[in-house]
Amino acid sequence: MSNTHLAHGFAQSLTERDMSAYARLLHEEYVNHNAFAAPGKAGSVAVFEAFLHAFPDFTVTVEAVYEDADTLIGRFTYRGTFTHPLMGYAPTGHTVEMRSIDIWHVRGGQLQEHWDELNTLDFFLQLGASLLPPGVRVEAAR
């Protein structure tokens, strides 16, 4: 039986802002290897709750889904207008985009373990991060 519906359910639940549907996709013993998420199922839910707050028009687009036995791989694009603080960054009002490649181990018809690769540098630059060393002002770098 195919598990690709889980990747589409992931995107749909977040786009529709349905955290209950998202949580139902996750196995009770969910392990997320993303450095930004606290451990367990609750940590993963909290990360996306923060995103939904920061980006009220948050959408997740499924770019591709691959499956091999109990491994599910998806490429996704996340977009939204940055209108509320996120991870210490002040909102800019700009639309930002993040891309991911997600790999899940599926167990019992649910997502049980997760790894991802994100365009993290690009995403944080869109949020307002700087590549300058700490304490160096933009004016001094010119």
C-alpha positions as CSV (number, residue, x, y, z in Angstrom):
1,M,0.0,0.0,0.0
2,S,1.3,3.4,-0.9
3,N,2.3,6.0,1.7
4,T,2.5,9.0,-0.6
5,H,-0.8,10.3,0.8
6,L,1.1,11.1,4.0
7,A,3.3,13.6,2.2
8,H,0.3,15.2,0.6
9,G,-1.5,15.2,3.9
10,F,1.5,16.9,5.5
11,A,1.3,19.8,3.0
12,Q,-2.5,20.0,3.1
13,S,-2.8,20.1,6.9
14,L,-0.3,22.9,7.1
15,T,-1.7,24.9,4.3
16,E,-5.2,24.5,5.8
17,R,-3.8,25.4,9.2
18,D,-5.2,22.1,10.6
19,M,-2.7,21.2,13.4
20,S,-4.9,18.3,14.6
21,A,-4.7,16.7,11.1
22,Y,-0.9,17.3,11.1
23,A,-0.6,15.7,14.5
24,R,-2.6,12.7,13.4
25,L,0.0,12.0,10.7
26,L,2.7,11.6,13.3
27,H,3.3,8.4,15.2
28,E,3.2,8.6,19.0
29,E,7.0,7.7,19.0
30,Y,7.8,10.4,16.4
31,V,11.4,11.3,16.2
32,N,12.4,14.5,14.4
33,H,16.1,15.1,13.6
34,N,15.5,18.8,12.7
35,A,17.6,21.0,14.9
36,F,14.8,23.6,15.2
37,A,12.3,21.2,16.7
38,A,12.1,20.2,20.3
39,P,12.0,16.4,20.8
40,G,8.9,14.3,20.1
41,K,5.6,14.8,18.4
42,A,4.8,17.9,20.5
43,G,8.1,19.6,19.4
44,S,7.3,19.1,15.7
45,V,3.7,20.5,16.2
46,A,5.1,23.5,18.0
47,V,7.5,24.4,15.2
48,F,4.7,24.5,12.7
49,E,2.5,26.4,15.1
50,A,5.2,29.1,15.2
51,F,5.4,29.2,11.4
52,L,1.6,29.5,11.1
53,H,1.6,32.4,13.5
54,A,4.5,34.2,11.8
55,F,3.1,33.6,8.3
56,P,-0.7,33.9,8.3
57,D,-0.9,33.0,4.6
58,F,1.5,30.0,5.0
59,T,1.3,27.5,2.2
60,V,3.1,24.2,1.5
61,T,3.4,23.0,-2.1
62,V,4.3,19.4,-2.8
63,E,7.0,19.4,-5.6
64,A,7.7,15.7,-5.7
65,V,7.1,12.5,-3.7
66,Y,9.1,9.3,-3.8
67,E,8.5,6.1,-1.9
68,D,10.6,3.0,-1.3
69,A,9.1,0.4,1.1
70,D,8.8,2.2,4.5
71,T,10.8,5.3,3.4
72,L,9.0,8.4,2.1
73,I,10.8,11.3,0.5
74,G,9.2,14.6,-0.4
75,R,10.4,17.9,-1.9
76,F,8.3,20.9,-0.6
77,T,8.1,24.7,-1.0
78,Y,6.8,26.8,1.9
79,R,5.7,30.4,1.3
80,G,4.2,33.1,3.4
81,T,4.2,36.8,4.3
82,F,6.3,37.4,7.4
83,T,3.9,39.4,9.6
84,H,4.7,38.2,13.2
85,P,8.0,37.5,14.9
86,L,9.8,34.1,14.4
87,M,12.9,32.8,16.1
88,G,13.8,36.2,17.4
89,Y,13.4,38.0,14.0
90,A,11.1,40.9,13.6
91,P,8.5,40.7,10.9
92,T,9.3,42.4,7.6
93,G,6.0,42.2,5.8
94,H,7.8,40.5,2.9
95,T,6.9,37.2,1.3
96,V,9.5,34.5,2.1
97,E,10.1,31.1,0.6
98,M,11.7,28.0,2.1
99,R,12.4,24.7,0.3
100,S,12.9,21.3,1.9
101,I,13.8,17.7,1.1
102,D,12.1,15.6,3.8
103,I,12.8,11.9,4.5
104,W,10.4,10.0,6.7
105,H,10.4,6.4,8.0
106,V,6.8,5.3,8.0
107,R,5.4,2.9,10.6
108,G,1.9,1.7,11.0
109,G,0.6,4.2,8.4
110,Q,2.1,7.2,10.2
111,L,5.2,9.3,10.0
112,Q,7.6,7.8,12.6
113,E,11.0,9.4,12.1
114,H,12.1,12.4,10.1
115,W,15.2,14.0,8.6
116,D,15.3,17.1,6.4
117,E,17.5,19.4,4.4
118,L,16.4,23.0,4.2
119,N,17.7,26.1,2.3
120,T,18.4,27.5,5.8
121,L,20.9,30.2,5.0
122,D,18.6,31.7,2.2
123,F,15.6,31.4,4.5
124,F,17.3,33.2,7.4
125,L,18.6,35.9,5.1
126,Q,15.0,36.5,4.0
127,L,14.0,36.8,7.7
128,G,16.6,39.5,8.1
129,A,19.7,37.7,9.3
130,S,23.0,39.2,8.4
131,L,26.2,37.5,7.1
132,L,28.2,40.1,8.9
133,P,30.3,39.2,11.9
134,P,28.7,40.0,15.3
135,G,29.1,43.6,16.3
136,V,29.8,44.8,12.7
137,R,27.3,47.4,11.5
138,V,26.2,47.5,7.8
139,E,27.5,51.1,7.6
140,A,31.0,50.0,8.7
141,A,31.1,47.1,6.2
142,R,30.6,49.3,3.2
